[in-house]
Amino acid sequence: MMQIITMQAQPFDQFVAAHPYGHYMKTSMWGLLQEKQGCRCERLGLLKDGRLQATALVLTKTTPWIRWQYVPWGPCVDYEDEALSQEVMETLIAHARDSRVDFLRCDPNVLRMEKDIRGNPVEGGENHENITAMMKRLGFVHRGYGYAYNGSWVNRFTLIIDLKPSVAQIVQRFSKARLNSLRRHEVIGVSTRTGGRQDLPALCEFERQLAQIQGFQPHPQVFFEQLLQVFGDHAVLYVTSIDLCQMIAGIDGEIQSGKYHKDPEALRAKQKEKEKAAALMQKYGSHPDIAAGLFIRLGHQSWDLYTYNHKEFNFVKAVDQLHRFAVEDMKNHGVTQYDMCGFSGVTDRSDPYFGLYDYKRSFGSVYTERIGEFDFNFHPRRKALWQKGDHYRRRLRRKVMALWYGKKAKK
């Protein structure tokens, strides 16, 4: 029989960081952020025969209408050992029952099955649908293997760059478009550095610009400050800038070289690009920041949480440079899995989010689908009523935000 203990933050996080199924959302640091949102956080260790076999970050939320528990990305356990995984899940169900919640939600970061970059199953590849079957046998209700943006609390689809090869080999897997923009960056003076708290206003501004285009509510700066504070050295902020003096000089050199003398149209395009660079320098100075990205790294994994670029510099493709720099920096810190954090799961051009998938796959990433979301319902009727109300509440909020920020963008 398994024993549950409450763990101190440091050994809890050490276990998670070293575990093959670790995740930043399984740490005490993530728990601290959730406590600021009104959740109660428990750092549970699950022991068998006196040995620590698993950990679980259990978040409890109580409202006037419902009380639930959530284990983000599931417990930290060896899912290759199905019997152990089942015992851990049974223990968490019992803990939730003793806590008198209406439902327990869990979404293990377990690979569903190995797939190629187009999302087709790889014959003879890994398959962990046995864990899905085990969860169902225990009484969990599975949300299914549907579209990513279906209201789930986390996105079960992502694209991950394998950082185990050399940097040169990793970069060779980038698409031609990415490599061309990186070569162009050498000419026009685009570079990336590791930033800090002082660079958060740039990150916020770039997110605000995107929010005005897409109609969502941007995060306040205090949100990012809390994230940096809580995660400490595990949080990394990358900032990409451009040297507009070098850009102008580089373009001028190309014009003077004579390479465009037989192509008047290309020559005019270069002259316009030079004029645009001069106008941007007059507006923003000679060395403006044009992209920023906030990442988390833990153990052998990293996650690109928030990356945005300056919309007036879209033509520069600054995020290509940011990822190139971040890939090497993460590899130097022992990271082997560079998670680009989420896409729709659909690889067809008809999908409205195809562009996001197309961009993330251009870095030679691996299609990754996890087994999804499970609910153990202690009070199904209460849960169903709450879920229906929550669906309409979030739907209304999205519409209000889109209208509000869309209107502001038109001003």
RODO-2510 file (C-alpha; in nm, 4 decimals, decimal comma):
residues 411
     n   res          X          Y          Z
     1     m     0,0000     0,0000     0,0000
     2     m     0,1259     0,3458    -0,0875
     3     q     0,1979     0,6091     0,1719
     4     i     0,1449     0,9810     0,1064
     5     i     0,3736     1,2412     0,2620
     6     t     0,3984     1,6186     0,2263
     7     m     0,7388     1,7147     0,0899
     8     q     0,9561     2,0218     0,1282
     9     a     0,9965     2,2289    -0,1882
    10     q     1,3660     2,1580    -0,2553
    11     p     1,3642     1,7745    -0,2550
    12     f     1,0276     1,7804    -0,4308
    13     d     1,1651     1,9908    -0,7169
    14     q     1,4887     1,7903    -0,7344
    15     f     1,2871     1,4734    -0,7904
    16     v     1,0777     1,6392    -1,0625
    17     a     1,3777     1,7942    -1,2416
    18     a     1,5630     1,4621    -1,2594
    19     h     1,2600     1,2527    -1,3584
    20     p     1,1985     1,1435    -1,7216
    21     y     0,8374     1,2608    -1,6829
    22     g     0,9249     1,5874    -1,5107
    23     h     0,7644     1,9155    -1,6124
    24     y     0,7855     2,2718    -1,4865
    25     m     0,4125     2,2578    -1,4044
    26     k     0,4844     1,9737    -1,1630
    27     t     0,7169     2,1825    -0,9463
    28     s     0,6609     2,3730    -0,6234
    29     m     0,7443     2,6874    -0,8216
    30     w     0,4378     2,6434    -1,0396
    31     g     0,2390     2,5755    -0,7255
    32     l     0,3451     2,9126    -0,5828
    33     l     0,2109     3,0878    -0,8920
    34     q    -0,1180     2,8996    -0,8657
    35     e    -0,1539     2,9976    -0,5004
    36     k    -0,1537     3,3592    -0,6163
    37     q    -0,4570     3,2633    -0,8289
    38     g    -0,6467     3,1282    -0,5303
    39     c    -0,5528     2,7595    -0,5422
    40     r    -0,4406     2,5530    -0,2443
    41     c    -0,1182     2,3681    -0,3274
    42     e     0,0020     2,0317    -0,1932
    43     r     0,3442     1,8815    -0,2681
    44     l     0,2804     1,5115    -0,2278
    45     g     0,5368     1,2340    -0,2223
    46     l     0,4136     0,8792    -0,2809
    47     l     0,6178     0,6109    -0,1081
    48     k     0,6161     0,2341    -0,1382
    49     d     0,8196     0,0196     0,0981
    50     g     0,9728     0,3401     0,2311
    51     r     1,1023     0,4527    -0,1085
    52     l     0,9849     0,7608    -0,2976
    53     q     0,8203     0,6345    -0,6149
    54     a     0,6351     0,9418    -0,7402
    55     t     0,5416     1,3016    -0,6704
    56     a     0,2252     1,4967    -0,7428
    57     l     0,1550     1,8666    -0,7321
    58     v    -0,2096     1,8750    -0,6255
    59     l    -0,3979     2,2003    -0,6727
    60     t    -0,7329     2,2427    -0,4984
    61     k    -0,9782     2,5116    -0,6017
    62     t    -1,2913     2,5919    -0,4032
    63     t    -1,5714     2,8159    -0,5315
    64     p    -1,9304     2,8679    -0,4155
    65     w    -2,0396     2,6237    -0,6882
    66     i    -1,7789     2,3480    -0,6959
    67     r    -1,4575     2,2117    -0,5466
    68     w    -1,2006     2,0316    -0,7586
    69     q    -0,8455     1,9008    -0,7556
    70     y    -0,6023     1,9146    -1,0446
    71     v    -0,2686     1,7401    -1,0942
    72     p    -0,1107     1,9368    -1,3838
    73     w     0,0494     1,7046    -1,6405
    74     g    -0,0192     1,4162    -1,4048
    75     p     0,1937     1,2744    -1,1262
    76     c     0,5684     1,2389    -1,1755
    77     v     0,5895     0,8609    -1,2053
    78     d     0,7469     0,6067    -1,4383
    79     y     0,4577     0,5419    -1,6778
    80     e     0,6534     0,2587    -1,8380
    81     d     0,5648     0,0695    -1,5189
    82     e     0,1887     0,0402    -1,5660
    83     a     0,1294    -0,1361    -1,2349
    84     l     0,3104     0,1387    -1,0429
    85     s     0,1277     0,4087    -1,2409
    86     q    -0,2061     0,2470    -1,1575
    87     e    -0,1229     0,2314    -0,7872
    88     v    -0,0243     0,5992    -0,7885
    89     m    -0,3488     0,6962    -0,9624
    90     e    -0,5548     0,4902    -0,7174
    91     t    -0,3801     0,6661    -0,4296
    92     l    -0,4555     1,0094    -0,5781
    93     i    -0,8211     0,9131    -0,6276
    94     a    -0,8430     0,8133    -0,2618
    95     h    -0,6753     1,1394    -0,1584
    96     a    -0,9240     1,3385    -0,3669
    97     r    -1,2158     1,1448    -0,2174
    98     d    -1,0895     1,2185     0,1329
    99     s    -1,0605     1,5861     0,0328
   100     r    -1,4312     1,5833    -0,0612
   101     v    -1,3912     1,7362    -0,4052
   102     d    -1,6433     1,7091    -0,6858
   103     f    -1,3900     1,5922    -0,9413
   104     l    -1,0190     1,5177    -0,9914
   105     r    -0,8550     1,6235    -1,3163
   106     c    -0,5319     1,4799    -1,4527
   107     d    -0,3594     1,5161    -1,7919
   108     p    -0,0381     1,3055    -1,7911
   109     n     0,2508     1,4205    -2,0107
   110     v     0,2675     1,0746    -2,1647
   111     l     0,3282     1,0305    -2,5368
   112     r     0,0187     0,8829    -2,6979
   113     m     0,2046     0,7291    -2,9904
   114     e     0,5016     0,8099    -3,2082
   115     k     0,4092     1,0106    -3,5195
   116     d     0,5904     1,1663    -3,8142
   117     i     0,5939     1,5424    -3,8734
   118     r     0,2644     1,5195    -4,0637
   119     g     0,0939     1,3518    -3,7689
   120     n     0,0851     1,0013    -3,9182
   121     p     0,1530     0,7069    -3,6819
   122     v     0,5004     0,5568    -3,7177
   123     e     0,4766     0,1832    -3,7745
   124     g     0,6406     0,0007    -3,4859
   125     g     0,6896     0,3250    -3,2930
   126     e     0,6187     0,3995    -2,9276
   127     n     0,2585     0,3665    -2,8117
   128     h     0,1234     0,4414    -2,4633
   129     e    -0,2499     0,4101    -2,5205
   130     n    -0,2323     0,1360    -2,2570
   131     i    -0,2097     0,4185    -2,0004
   132     t    -0,5300     0,5678    -2,1415
   133     a    -0,6976     0,2276    -2,1089
   134     m    -0,5692     0,1909    -1,7525
   135     m    -0,7059     0,5333    -1,6540
   136     k    -1,0456     0,4416    -1,7966
   137     r    -1,0487     0,1136    -1,6039
   138     l    -0,9969     0,3109    -1,2841
   139     g    -1,3071     0,5179    -1,3589
   140     f    -1,1560     0,8274    -1,5199
   141     v    -1,3527     0,9859    -1,8047
   142     h    -1,1256     1,0585    -2,1010
   143     r    -1,1844     1,3771    -2,2978
   144     g    -1,0768     1,1929    -2,6117
   145     y    -0,8248     1,2425    -2,8883
   146     g    -0,9917     1,5435    -3,0477
   147     y    -0,8840     1,8855    -3,1666
   148     a    -0,6300     2,0638    -2,9469
   149     y    -0,8283     2,3829    -2,8889
   150     n    -1,1309     2,2128    -2,7355
   151     g    -1,1274     2,3804    -2,3961
   152     s    -0,8706     2,1533    -2,2323
   153     w    -0,6596     2,3107    -1,9607
   154     v    -0,3336     2,2268    -2,1381
   155     n    -0,2513     2,1630    -2,5027
   156     r    -0,1689     1,7970    -2,5599
   157     f     0,0004     1,8677    -2,8955
   158     t     0,3425     2,0232    -2,9234
   159     l     0,6539     2,0300    -3,1418
   160     i     0,9888     1,9522    -2,9800
   161     i     1,3395     2,0103    -3,1153
   162     d     1,5833     1,7328    -3,0287
   163     l     1,8979     1,8983    -2,8925
   164     k     2,1056     1,5818    -2,8542
   165     p     2,2937     1,6275    -3,1871
   166     s     2,5606     1,8964    -3,2300
   167     v     2,4511     2,2571    -3,2807
   168     a     2,5643     2,2377    -3,6436
   169     q     2,3490     1,9274    -3,7018
   170     i     2,0490     2,0877    -3,5299
   171     v     2,0753     2,4014    -3,7449
   172     q     2,1132     2,1916    -4,0612
   173     r     1,7604     2,0627    -3,9945
   174     f     1,6159     2,4141    -4,0117
   175     s     1,4183     2,4867    -4,3264
   176     k     1,5654     2,6847    -4,6150
   177     a     1,3550     2,9875    -4,5165
   178     r     1,4947     2,9839    -4,1616
   179     l     1,8528     2,9457    -4,2821
   180     n     1,8102     3,2269    -4,5340
   181     s     1,6822     3,4644    -4,2669
   182     l     1,9726     3,3733    -4,0358
   183     r     2,2219     3,4501    -4,3131
   184     r     2,0414     3,7766    -4,3736
   185     h     2,0675     3,8632    -4,0035
   186     e     2,4469     3,8560    -4,0308
   187     v     2,4272     4,1273    -4,2967
   188     i     2,1731     4,3540    -4,1274
   189     g     2,2974     4,3239    -3,7696
   190     v     2,0350     4,1130    -3,5926
   191     s     2,1560     3,9512    -3,2694
   192     t     2,0150     3,7944    -2,9522
   193     r     2,1254     3,8215    -2,5903
   194     t     2,0158     3,6840    -2,2547
   195     g     1,8081     3,9555    -2,0884
   196     g     1,6618     4,0168    -1,7462
   197     r     1,3849     4,1852    -1,5523
   198     q     1,4758     4,5207    -1,7100
   199     d     1,3675     4,3808    -2,0492
   200     l     1,0136     4,2865    -1,9429
   201     p     0,8611     4,6136    -2,0745
   202     a     0,9720     4,5108    -2,4247
   203     l     0,8139     4,1651    -2,3863
   204     c     0,4906     4,3259    -2,2635
   205     e     0,4859     4,5766    -2,5482
   206     f     0,5344     4,3083    -2,8132
   207     e     0,2566     4,0972    -2,6589
   208     r     0,0306     4,4044    -2,6502
   209     q     0,0894     4,4591    -3,0225
   210     l    -0,0120     4,0997    -3,0976
   211     a    -0,3154     4,1301    -2,8688
   212     q    -0,4390     4,4265    -3,0685
   213     i    -0,4192     4,2178    -3,3847
   214     q    -0,5678     3,8933    -3,2526
   215     g    -0,8042     4,0337    -2,9881
   216     f    -0,6899     3,8766    -2,6612
   217     q    -0,6040     4,0201    -2,3208
   218     p    -0,2282     4,0690    -2,2729
   219     h    -0,0605     3,9868    -1,9432
   220     p     0,0281     4,2689    -1,7064
   221     q     0,3996     4,3130    -1,6419
   222     v     0,3538     4,1941    -1,2830
   223     f     0,2597     3,8489    -1,4174
   224     f     0,5965     3,8113    -1,5883
   225     e     0,7747     3,9576    -1,2856
   226     q     0,6158     3,6927    -1,0635
   227     l     0,7150     3,4204    -1,3070
   228     l     1,0779     3,5372    -1,3076
   229     q     1,0801     3,5682    -0,9310
   230     v     0,9259     3,2285    -0,8601
   231     f     1,1301     3,0282    -1,1110
   232     g     1,4566     3,2126    -1,0501
   233     d     1,7425     3,0660    -1,2543
   234     h     1,4987     2,8300    -1,4268
   235     a     1,3426     3,1287    -1,6081
   236     v     1,5323     3,2746    -1,9038
   237     l     1,4481     3,5866    -2,1022
   238     y     1,5969     3,6208    -2,4496
   239     v     1,5965     3,9548    -2,6322
   240     t     1,6692     4,0121    -3,0003
   241     s     1,7779     4,3520    -3,1303
   242     i     1,8871     4,5037    -3,4588
   243     d     2,1711     4,7409    -3,5413
   244     l     2,0019     4,9708    -3,7922
   245     c     2,3301     5,1445    -3,8726
   246     q     2,4731     4,8091    -3,9786
   247     m     2,1532     4,7307    -4,1674
   248     i     2,1791     5,0516    -4,3687
   249     a     2,5503     4,9972    -4,4308
   250     g     2,4925     4,6352    -4,5274
   251     i     2,2183     4,7203    -4,7747
   252     d     2,4265     5,0075    -4,9142
   253     g     2,7132     4,7643    -4,9663
   254     e     2,4849     4,5289    -5,1569
   255     i     2,3637     4,8141    -5,3760
   256     q     2,7160     4,9408    -5,4439
   257     s     2,8446     4,5900    -5,5240
   258     g     2,6655     4,5958    -5,8561
   259     k     2,4893     4,2653    -5,7982
   260     y     2,1514     4,4271    -5,8786
   261     h     2,2542     4,6334    -6,1841
   262     k     2,0843     4,3873    -6,4183
   263     d     1,7734     4,3585    -6,1987
   264     p     1,6129     4,7050    -6,1643
   265     e     1,3174     4,5695    -5,9677
   266     a     1,5414     4,4053    -5,7069
   267     l     1,7499     4,7232    -5,6911
   268     r     1,4425     4,9342    -5,6182
   269     a     1,3390     4,6867    -5,3475
   270     k     1,6809     4,7236    -5,1831
   271     q     1,6616     5,1009    -5,1995
   272     k     1,3167     5,0931    -5,0359
   273     e     1,4492     4,8598    -4,7665
   274     k     1,7305     5,1051    -4,6965
   275     e     1,4835     5,3947    -4,6757
   276     k     1,2643     5,1918    -4,4382
   277     a     1,5623     5,1172    -4,2144
   278     a     1,6480     5,4870    -4,2004
   279     a     1,2887     5,5773    -4,1079
   280     l     1,2818     5,3113    -3,8359
   281     m     1,6109     5,4362    -3,6943
   282     q     1,4735     5,7886    -3,6747
   283     k     1,1686     5,6524    -3,4900
   284     y     1,3281     5,3931    -3,2579
   285     g     1,6982     5,4753    -3,2432
   286     s     1,9905     5,2791    -3,3829
   287     h     1,9665     4,9630    -3,1662
   288     p     1,5998     4,8816    -3,0914
   289     d     1,4847     4,5541    -2,9372
   290     i     1,2588     4,3773    -3,1846
   291     a     1,1729     4,0413    -3,0236
   292     a     1,1658     3,8819    -2,6794
   293     g     1,0945     3,5362    -2,5420
   294     l     1,0426     3,4029    -2,1900
   295     f     1,1477     3,0395    -2,1430
   296     i     1,1601     2,7912    -1,8567
   297     r     1,4278     2,5235    -1,8318
   298     l     1,4203     2,2335    -1,5875
   299     g     1,6511     1,9343    -1,5993
   300     h     1,6829     1,8152    -1,9596
   301     q     1,3796     2,0107    -2,0827
   302     s     1,2963     2,3679    -2,1820
   303     w     0,9697     2,5383    -2,2781
   304     d     0,9085     2,8465    -2,4936
   305     l     0,6259     3,0051    -2,2941
   306     y     0,5897     3,3561    -2,4367
   307     t     0,7702     3,4789    -2,7494
   308     y     0,6680     3,7917    -2,9421
   309     n     0,8165     4,0317    -3,1941
   310     h     0,7835     4,4020    -3,2760
   311     k     0,5201     4,4236    -3,5494
   312     e     0,6940     4,7082    -3,7383
   313     f     0,9933     4,4764    -3,7782
   314     n     0,8022     4,1704    -3,9012
   315     f     1,0013     4,1722    -4,2250
   316     v     1,3209     4,1021    -4,0287
   317     k     1,1952     3,7635    -3,8958
   318     a     1,3643     3,8316    -3,5637
   319     v     1,2182     3,5258    -3,3875
   320     d     1,4258     3,3018    -3,6171
   321     q     1,7383     3,4541    -3,4643
   322     l     1,5944     3,4280    -3,1131
   323     h     1,5324     3,0542    -3,1518
   324     r     1,8757     2,9971    -3,3051
   325     f     2,0392     3,1629    -3,0044
   326     a     1,8093     2,9931    -2,7516
   327     v     1,8685     2,6472    -2,8986
   328     e     2,2435     2,6769    -2,8481
   329     d     2,2103     2,8359    -2,5038
   330     m     1,9711     2,5657    -2,3854
   331     k     2,1970     2,2928    -2,5188
   332     n     2,4886     2,4494    -2,3291
   333     h     2,2767     2,4185    -2,0118
   334     g     2,2144     2,0455    -2,0619
   335     v     1,8743     2,0685    -2,2289
   336     t     1,7969     1,7909    -2,4772
   337     q     1,4262     1,8628    -2,5435
   338     y     1,3365     2,2133    -2,6643
   339     d     0,9576     2,2339    -2,6418
   340     m     0,8030     2,4957    -2,8710
   341     c     0,4817     2,4719    -2,6664
   342     g     0,1662     2,3909    -2,8479
   343     f    -0,0175     2,3860    -3,1794
   344     s    -0,3565     2,2651    -3,2990
   345     g    -0,2462     1,9110    -3,3816
   346     v    -0,3821     1,9493    -3,7359
   347     t    -0,1324     1,9584    -4,0224
   348     d    -0,3765     2,0382    -4,3021
   349     r    -0,3536     2,3802    -4,4668
   350     s    -0,7260     2,4284    -4,4134
   351     d    -0,6716     2,4492    -4,0373
   352     p    -0,6882     2,8138    -3,9192
   353     y    -0,3737     2,7558    -3,7106
   354     f    -0,1740     2,5882    -3,9878
   355     g     0,0699     2,8806    -4,0021
   356     l     0,1771     2,8232    -3,6405
   357     y     0,2391     2,4541    -3,7092
   358     d     0,4196     2,5317    -4,0354
   359     y     0,6521     2,7764    -3,8609
   360     k     0,7367     2,5520    -3,5654
   361     r     0,8015     2,2478    -3,7838
   362     s     1,0486     2,4531    -3,9918
   363     f     1,3038     2,4159    -3,7101
   364     g     1,3252     2,0406    -3,7591
   365     s     1,0988     1,9663    -3,4643
   366     v     0,9224     1,6410    -3,3736
   367     y     0,5430     1,6038    -3,3730
   368     t     0,4380     1,5156    -3,0169
   369     e     0,0893     1,4132    -2,9037
   370     r     0,0116     1,3270    -2,5428
   371     i    -0,2712     1,1132    -2,4097
   372     g    -0,4925     1,4011    -2,3001
   373     e    -0,7249     1,4982    -2,0213
   374     f    -0,9015     1,2736    -1,7680
   375     d    -1,1634     1,3499    -1,5028
   376     f    -1,2601     1,1317    -1,2101
   377     n    -1,6085     1,2539    -1,1248
   378     f    -1,7223     1,2040    -0,7656
   379     h    -2,0386     1,4107    -0,8266
   380     p    -2,1112     1,3850    -1,2023
   381     r    -2,4204     1,6076    -1,2047
   382     r    -2,2527     1,8930    -1,0182
   383     k    -1,9496     1,8587    -1,2417
   384     a    -2,1605     1,8612    -1,5605
   385     l    -2,3508     2,1744    -1,4537
   386     w    -2,0291     2,3517    -1,3601
   387     q    -1,8564     2,2489    -1,6830
   388     k    -2,1455     2,3774    -1,8939
   389     g    -2,1460     2,7092    -1,7099
   390     d    -1,7672     2,7339    -1,7299
   391     h    -1,7805     2,6741    -2,1065
   392     y    -2,0221     2,9611    -2,1624
   393     r    -1,8338     3,1861    -1,9211
   394     r    -1,5047     3,1380    -2,1066
   395     r    -1,6736     3,1714    -2,4432
   396     l    -1,8318     3,5018    -2,3395
   397     r    -1,5014     3,6257    -2,1989
   398     r    -1,3200     3,5493    -2,5261
   399     k    -1,5819     3,7428    -2,7233
   400     v    -1,5658     4,0419    -2,4889
   401     m    -1,1847     4,0454    -2,5006
   402     a    -1,1836     4,0183    -2,8801
   403     l    -1,4302     4,3061    -2,9110
   404     w    -1,2492     4,5213    -2,6558
   405     y    -0,8976     4,4765    -2,7897
   406     g    -1,0156     4,4716    -3,1497
   407     k    -1,1798     4,8111    -3,1002
   408     k    -0,8664     4,9498    -2,9408
   409     a    -0,6616     4,8273    -3,2339
   410     k    -0,8800     5,0288    -3,4754
   411     k    -0,8304     5,3573    -3,2934
***
